[in-house]
Amino acid sequence: MMYFVPSWYHGNEYKENEQYFYVRRAVTEFDDSVKQIQMFNRNDIMDYKILNLSYSPNFRHFLHRQSVFHAPYWSCFDAIQEIRRTKVDILSYHDLMWPEHTEFVYTPFCIVAYVNNQKYAEVHFGEDGNMIEVFLYQDNMMVRKNVYDDRGFLSDTIVYENNQAIYEQYLDGKGNWKMCHFFEDGHVEVNPENPFYLINNKRYDFNCLNYDSMEPLIEEVFSTYLDEMTDSTDIFCLAMHTLHHDLLESLFSKRKTILSFYQNRLELFDDAELKSLIRNTNYCIVDSKHKIRPLEKYADKTLPIVDITPFDTRADFGISQQLTVQNILVPIDSIEQSKFEELILLFAKYFEINETARVHFFTRNANWDRVDSVLNFTREVLKVNGLDERLARKETNDKAEFDLDEEKKVPIKFFVDQCVDELSISKCIREQRIMVDVTSRPDLYLQISCISSAIPQIVSFNTQYVHDGKNGFIVKEVSEVLNGLKYYLDNITNWNKCMIYSYELGKEYNTASLIRKWKGVMKQVEQD
């Protein structure tokens, strides 16, 4: 059986990253583990199971958002809290015990409960409309936060003093506390009257009642699960993350493992446990070829390693040919300021020879002022260089019946597209005619999406997804971008050649190809 150990954490805490429905998601939930589980779930490659080490009271909703709702899983915190329920259950705030004469006030963000004209509680909801937290107040100060599980019970309660979190208690399905986590020093106390955890409906005693931190407690429970429920033939795909690599090294040194490195999670720092884990693994998986060499240099040995992109290509040609403008997508999140300024000036001059060109600055940064800051910077660069700053003014929806504003005669040619999740990126890519990426760190999903949509890419780094002169150009200087724009945007024949080549290149990274690679890796690991 294949077991997946993902790194679905909130920063450096063993907690999920569930958000209120009104909060814009700042980071994507998608990663290599999500894609791998989707692939195993849809293609019957091998029996599999998710081993989730994170406290995730809304885990069923997370799986549903990733289209793997029925994926089998084991939760470490379910074992700790002795939770036997598996099905989602609806729990309404009306089901809670409220004081007499409680008045509910409905706001756009939450429901506020008042008792005798004093604020008593706030009820907060998740993305799917499920109740996730209730804040309790005393004298207008928060004194407690209750966290609710999507299976319909109170899962965790956090106690506050002077608006500071003091400790939290994890509860079982009946509301009895199982363990208490103190925030000041991080130590954990187990309830001496109920010192058990649950593995496969069998209760086990905790080794002790006090732990210095959460990690040794998680390691103890996880170790018991591995010993009792797995055997030597099982394979473990471990998503590498700085939070849990020490724990993985101690538990998986004698098991069959595949280490999965993904985008910015490839943090190779001087650590004996991390180096030992990498050197002794059966296989390593990276998301692109350029990461193979740094990994082998760090491990100081030739590793069994293969690049398997977590994103598969799909022949999904966009609609750019149907538009009256030619959109140029430009990722800017990790771009150097000097290059950014040079690009802005280059595009402004290109507009003089191509009136239909439009530049869309692409950012994954979800900050509310991100669009304004990028456009303000663009206008400043244009102004300093004597160019028309109105090219980068902000779009407005104000439309008068007789608009005689002189400004309207200058079309907006610089736009900002904020895309955090993969769905919004796919919609954005469909309208693009070409991508220009001169950043220091390539966006893997963007590159794969460009191949899927069959649009050219002009990039400043060698990458397996761009073949120079075929489906794009690899440039050394920003000034070389202009020739690439003219080549693809001024000549439909060149653009069509790129589309045909991209279609053929996409076959190397489609689902069938990724499955073949995975089967090759598993066959090799099984023989070791």
Phi, psi and omega in degrees: 000148176262127176248131177255127175249096185279173178242055182273079185241162173262097185063238179248038176238148176280062181219153178288166179249055179283140184238156174293153186297333185268357181268128179290132182291124185272335179226151180287148176276346186285138172207188184297321181297319179301312182295318181297317180293320176302317182294316180291325182291324187266341191241005174052048181285318185190153173299140184215166177205145176267133175249102187262116181268355185269147173288111189225079180294344179244036186295324180297321178292323177298313179299321180296319179295332180268007178064031176227044187302325184267011179296134178290141182211160169234133181249126180298319182285333172297321178294316180297318183272001180055049179269123179258342182293145180235335186266146176294137179228143182277126175237116180266152176296340176292339180281347181282159180272108180256150175297160177298149177065027175287132179248131180258129178246125185265116179251169179296344187246326182203175174255126181255128179259131178242140174234119183054043178066013175250138179295124184250321184200159170235132179253122183246149187236153179273186184297333181262013178083007179274143178292125181244330182212149172231122176267132178251138186238151173219122184055042178065018175239138181289129181245343182201145173235123177258130181251129185252139178278146182287000173266006169094039176207162176285123188254328188206141176228132183246128183259134182244148169225127183053043179064017176247133178290125183262307178206164175227145179245126174271133189247156173274183184295345181258003178092004177276139182285138181258318177207157183235125182251121181263128188283332186298311181243358175083001184285158185235134176244132178268141179298115183294340179274353181211060188272056183230156168229165193243123174233116179054046179064017176243134183271138178235147178279139170294148180293329178209174183259352180228134179231144182293330179206180181287331188297312179297329177292315177298317180299320180297313181292317180296319179298318178298317179299315181297319181291322186272329192246355181233165178227184188290344181272348182288149180247139182240120176264111188255118176284117185288133181205143183297333183292323189239011185291329176295317179298318181294321182297322182286333185263337189243015183297334182244022179242163179281119187231150169236123179265131183247117179254134187222123175043238186281006176277002179274072180256103184258091178253167186288100183211122185297320181294317180297315180296320179295318180299317181291318183292331186259004182286159178281329181201150173241140176238127175242163185270351176203156188297328185291353178268351184293312184297312178301325181291317180290326177294320179295316181284345180060038176196161176282123186256151168287103191219145179214148176265120175231109180295139177283357180243130178260150179277151175219136179291091184228069184300136185283193184247017184299330180290340182270353184268155179274354178240162177248105183276133179246117181271129184228101175295136186230000189297324182241025183279144175288145185298321181296320178293322180298314179298317180297320179295317180302315180293321179299315180294319181300322179285327179293330178300334182291334181254349178222094185290341182272353182288140175224137181258129177244105176288126185258129178219142173266356180288119186266009180303142186298332183259011184298315181299313181297318183295320180292315180293323177297317179296318180297316179297321180297317179297316179297317183295315181298329183262015174073023180255166185285110183288347179292345177298337184242025177287160184281143177293141174231154179265002181287121180228116177268157182295319177238094183263106182257013182296125181299330184298330184293342181286345177262109183291147175287131182236353175245126180232164176234126177251114176267114181228117180260310183266165186293331180294314179292327177294317180299318178297321180294315184299325184300336183261002184268147180262332182198155175241136176240112184235104178247024178283167182278338181236111183292146175268108187300317182295322177298317181297314179295321179295324178295322177294317180299318181274357176060045176247149182293156177231129172250113187232163183251013182221149176288129181214148181291347184265355176234118177259113189306125179083354182255292177247024179157192179227147172255117185250152178261328180239151180298327182299335180287345181300324184302317180296322178295320178298315179297321184297317185266328186267337181266355185220109183294332180297315180295321180295320179293323177298319178297319181299316180295317180294320179298322179299316179290319179297325181298335180295336179286342186234021177279175185302317181299319180294318179294322179295320178300317179297317180297318179296324177296319179296314183294323179297319180293319181293320180297329181280339181293000000 
